[in-house]
Amino acid sequence: MGLLIRFVISAFSLGLAARLIPGIHVRDWTTLFMAAFLLGIVNAIVKPILILLTFPITVLTLGLFLLVLNAAMLGLVARLLPGFSIDGFVPAVLGWLVMAVAGAILNGLI
């Protein structure tokens, strides 16, 4: 049940980011839920590998490079999923920030 709640929170926060950030486009609700699902898979499989590979630059930037990695994960999902697009790096970073804040607030409420 907890996994389903986290999935819905992720989909809601992604939808909120798409509404607030110009440059993030989601075609419909189905695409939104598919993007949230794919983002969960990418964050579980690809992101840990990239964190390990980019550890030295992450240490040099005092962790700020993780913003780039999170935006890249969102961009990867946009590249893989038709109907979900991001117009550049800045919308990806801002979208991730909106998703992180909304997700933290909603997870805190539950």
Backbone as CSV, one residue per row, in Angstrom:
resi,resn,N_x,N_y,N_z,CA_x,CA_y,CA_z,C_x,C_y,C_z
1,MET,0.817,-1.192,0.000,0.000,0.000,0.000,0.867,1.265,0.000
2,GLY,1.980,1.232,0.742,2.879,2.380,0.792,3.486,2.705,-0.560
3,LEU,3.781,1.672,-1.338,4.344,1.880,-2.672,3.342,2.587,-3.578
4,LEU,2.088,2.204,-3.487,1.039,2.839,-4.285,0.874,4.305,-3.892
5,ILE,0.935,4.592,-2.598,0.811,5.977,-2.134,1.979,6.812,-2.646
6,ARG,3.183,6.266,-2.582,4.352,6.996,-3.098,4.253,7.226,-4.608
7,PHE,3.692,6.257,-5.324,3.501,6.409,-6.768,2.524,7.547,-7.061
8,VAL,1.433,7.604,-6.331,0.442,8.666,-6.531,1.044,10.023,-6.169
9,ILE,1.830,10.084,-5.098,2.500,11.330,-4.718,3.468,11.763,-5.815
10,SER,4.201,10.824,-6.366,5.138,11.138,-7.448,4.396,11.654,-8.679
11,ALA,3.295,11.006,-9.027,2.512,11.445,-10.182,1.922,12.831,-9.937
12,PHE,1.422,13.079,-8.717,0.860,14.384,-8.397,1.925,15.469,-8.468
13,SER,3.096,15.194,-7.897,4.156,16.205,-7.900,4.678,16.460,-9.313
14,LEU,4.710,15.438,-10.146,5.105,15.628,-11.546,4.064,16.457,-12.289
15,GLY,2.796,16.192,-12.026,1.730,16.988,-12.636,1.776,18.440,-12.180
16,LEU,2.085,18.655,-10.904,2.223,20.008,-10.384,3.387,20.724,-11.055
17,ALA,4.483,20.025,-11.231,5.642,20.616,-11.913,5.290,20.973,-13.357
18,ALA,4.519,20.114,-14.008,4.129,20.390,-15.395,3.211,21.615,-15.474
19,ARG,2.389,21.821,-14.441,1.495,22.979,-14.431,2.242,24.272,-14.103
20,LEU,3.227,24.193,-13.227,3.904,25.402,-12.751,5.087,25.832,-13.606
21,ILE,5.797,24.886,-14.188,7.036,25.200,-14.902,6.778,25.224,-16.408
22,PRO,6.943,26.384,-17.033,6.839,26.399,-18.496,8.027,25.630,-19.080
23,GLY,7.757,24.784,-20.033,8.812,23.977,-20.628,8.679,22.500,-20.298
24,ILE,7.767,22.156,-19.388,7.472,20.753,-19.101,6.068,20.483,-19.616
25,HIS,5.968,19.528,-20.517,4.686,19.254,-21.179,4.303,17.791,-20.997
26,VAL,3.083,17.575,-20.527,2.545,16.230,-20.379,1.245,16.189,-21.179
27,ARG,1.127,15.198,-22.069,-0.018,15.127,-22.970,-1.325,14.872,-22.230
28,ASP,-1.376,13.866,-21.358,-2.620,13.522,-20.671,-2.312,12.790,-19.370
29,TRP,-3.365,12.368,-18.671,-3.197,11.705,-17.375,-2.478,10.375,-17.500
30,THR,-2.765,9.644,-18.563,-2.100,8.359,-18.766,-0.589,8.551,-18.898
31,THR,-0.212,9.535,-19.680,1.211,9.835,-19.851,1.833,10.274,-18.534
32,LEU,1.087,11.033,-17.746,1.589,11.478,-16.448,1.884,10.291,-15.534
33,PHE,0.965,9.332,-15.458,1.187,8.167,-14.605,2.291,7.267,-15.152
34,MET,2.377,7.150,-16.481,3.463,6.368,-17.068,4.813,7.035,-16.795
35,ALA,4.868,8.373,-16.853,6.107,9.098,-16.580,6.524,8.915,-15.117
36,ALA,5.553,8.958,-14.205,5.872,8.756,-12.786,6.402,7.339,-12.549
37,PHE,5.802,6.361,-13.191,6.255,4.976,-13.061,7.659,4.806,-13.622
38,LEU,7.884,5.349,-14.818,9.193,5.243,-15.457,10.256,6.015,-14.668
39,LEU,9.877,7.147,-14.085,10.817,7.903,-13.262,11.223,7.102,-12.032
40,GLY,10.292,6.379,-11.458,10.629,5.517,-10.322,11.602,4.420,-10.703
41,ILE,11.409,3.825,-11.874,12.314,2.775,-12.343,13.702,3.348,-12.633
42,VAL,13.735,4.485,-13.317,15.019,5.118,-13.649,15.760,5.515,-12.381
43,ASN,15.035,6.075,-11.411,15.687,6.466,-10.156,16.178,5.258,-9.367
44,ALA,15.547,4.113,-9.535,15.964,2.917,-8.800,17.125,2.194,-9.467
45,ILE,17.239,2.285,-10.789,18.252,1.499,-11.504,19.399,2.361,-12.025
46,VAL,19.084,3.397,-12.772,20.118,4.180,-13.451,20.799,5.169,-12.502
47,LYS,20.024,5.834,-11.665,20.570,6.884,-10.818,21.670,6.399,-9.865
48,PRO,21.516,5.253,-9.185,22.619,4.817,-8.310,23.923,4.560,-9.059
49,ILE,23.816,4.063,-10.265,25.022,3.827,-11.070,25.694,5.154,-11.414
50,LEU,24.887,6.144,-11.822,25.453,7.452,-12.157,26.018,8.161,-10.928
51,ILE,25.389,7.993,-9.792,25.922,8.590,-8.566,27.290,8.007,-8.247
52,LEU,27.420,6.710,-8.408,28.703,6.064,-8.152,29.772,6.537,-9.142
53,LEU,29.401,6.651,-10.418,30.362,7.069,-11.436,30.769,8.532,-11.296
54,THR,29.873,9.361,-10.814,30.160,10.793,-10.721,30.495,11.224,-9.295
55,PHE,30.826,10.294,-8.445,31.118,10.622,-7.052,32.211,11.676,-6.885
56,PRO,33.318,11.591,-7.637,34.363,12.620,-7.449,33.876,14.036,-7.756
57,ILE,33.136,14.210,-8.835,32.653,15.564,-9.162,31.586,16.013,-8.169
58,THR,30.829,15.068,-7.633,29.836,15.406,-6.609,30.524,15.904,-5.341
59,VAL,31.623,15.273,-4.977,32.373,15.710,-3.802,32.985,17.087,-4.053
60,LEU,33.552,17.303,-5.248,34.167,18.588,-5.569,33.161,19.725,-5.559
61,THR,31.920,19.445,-5.953,30.895,20.494,-5.990,30.070,20.526,-4.715
62,LEU,30.522,19.787,-3.699,29.838,19.726,-2.404,28.378,19.270,-2.536
63,GLY,28.145,18.365,-3.462,26.825,17.772,-3.623,25.926,18.464,-4.621
64,LEU,26.331,19.620,-5.126,25.473,20.349,-6.068,25.312,19.629,-7.400
65,PHE,26.253,18.758,-7.730,26.138,18.011,-8.984,24.938,17.065,-8.955
66,LEU,24.449,16.740,-7.774,23.266,15.888,-7.686,22.044,16.564,-8.302
67,LEU,22.015,17.900,-8.301,20.946,18.617,-9.006,20.970,18.294,-10.489
68,VAL,22.172,18.248,-11.042,22.326,17.917,-12.454,21.877,16.480,-12.718
69,LEU,22.255,15.558,-11.836,21.858,14.161,-12.013,20.340,13.994,-11.926
70,ASN,19.711,14.660,-10.981,18.263,14.553,-10.862,17.560,15.141,-12.084
71,ALA,18.053,16.261,-12.577,17.490,16.841,-13.796,17.721,15.913,-14.984
72,ALA,18.870,15.252,-15.017,19.159,14.315,-16.106,18.219,13.111,-16.071
73,MET,17.861,12.653,-14.880,16.914,11.531,-14.773,15.538,11.942,-15.301
74,LEU,15.128,13.148,-15.002,13.861,13.654,-15.518,13.935,13.816,-17.036
75,GLY,15.063,14.295,-17.528,15.257,14.424,-18.974,15.291,13.081,-19.681
76,LEU,15.881,12.078,-19.035,15.917,10.733,-19.615,14.511,10.171,-19.770
77,VAL,13.683,10.373,-18.761,12.298,9.911,-18.849,11.573,10.642,-19.978
78,ALA,11.831,11.931,-20.123,11.207,12.698,-21.194,11.650,12.194,-22.566
79,ARG,12.897,11.752,-22.668,13.383,11.215,-23.958,12.774,9.855,-24.273
80,LEU,12.525,9.067,-23.237,12.029,7.704,-23.439,10.523,7.627,-23.651
81,LEU,9.776,8.600,-23.154,8.320,8.508,-23.141,7.704,9.529,-24.086
82,PRO,7.033,9.049,-25.136,6.341,9.990,-26.019,5.169,10.639,-25.274
83,GLY,4.951,11.907,-25.519,3.884,12.637,-24.852,4.347,13.377,-23.621
84,PHE,5.592,13.158,-23.209,6.179,13.860,-22.070,7.461,14.499,-22.566
85,SER,7.541,15.828,-22.459,8.738,16.496,-22.967,9.166,17.608,-22.028
86,ILE,10.458,17.867,-22.069,11.066,18.951,-21.300,11.911,19.751,-22.275
87,ASP,11.741,21.076,-22.254,12.357,21.931,-23.261,13.802,22.317,-22.993
88,GLY,14.400,21.848,-21.914,15.793,22.201,-21.668,16.226,21.845,-20.263
89,PHE,17.440,22.280,-19.949,18.037,21.951,-18.659,17.385,22.712,-17.511
90,VAL,17.138,23.987,-17.700,16.556,24.799,-16.623,15.161,24.314,-16.240
91,PRO,14.258,24.053,-17.206,12.962,23.490,-16.804,13.094,22.135,-16.107
92,ALA,14.090,21.342,-16.485,14.295,20.052,-15.829,14.714,20.238,-14.376
93,VAL,15.621,21.170,-14.113,16.066,21.428,-12.739,14.919,22.006,-11.911
94,LEU,14.210,22.976,-12.474,13.088,23.572,-11.747,11.973,22.558,-11.520
95,GLY,11.732,21.707,-12.515,10.732,20.655,-12.357,11.111,19.677,-11.268
96,TRP,12.384,19.315,-11.214,12.820,18.415,-10.151,12.671,19.074,-8.787
97,LEU,12.996,20.373,-8.692,12.859,21.078,-7.420,11.401,21.121,-6.959
98,VAL,10.482,21.383,-7.885,9.057,21.385,-7.545,8.630,19.995,-7.098
99,MET,9.079,18.983,-7.812,8.725,17.608,-7.437,9.288,17.250,-6.064
100,ALA,10.498,17.665,-5.769,11.115,17.339,-4.488,10.384,18.017,-3.336
101,VAL,10.053,19.295,-3.505,9.368,20.022,-2.437,7.951,19.483,-2.238
102,ALA,7.218,19.306,-3.340,5.851,18.787,-3.231,5.844,17.378,-2.652
103,GLY,6.773,16.550,-3.091,6.865,15.185,-2.564,7.195,15.158,-1.092
104,ALA,8.108,16.029,-0.669,8.474,16.077,0.756,7.292,16.543,1.607
105,ILE,6.558,17.531,1.129,5.397,18.023,1.878,4.334,16.948,1.978
106,LEU,4.026,16.314,0.846,2.982,15.271,0.857,3.391,14.043,1.658
107,ASN,4.648,13.654,1.552,5.125,12.521,2.358,5.088,12.856,3.846
108,GLY,5.351,14.115,4.181,5.288,14.549,5.565,3.860,14.535,6.111
109,LEU,2.910,14.830,5.248,1.508,14.823,5.675,0.978,13.411,5.879
110,ILE,1.545,12.473,5.159,1.063,11.082,5.249,1.898,10.342,6.186
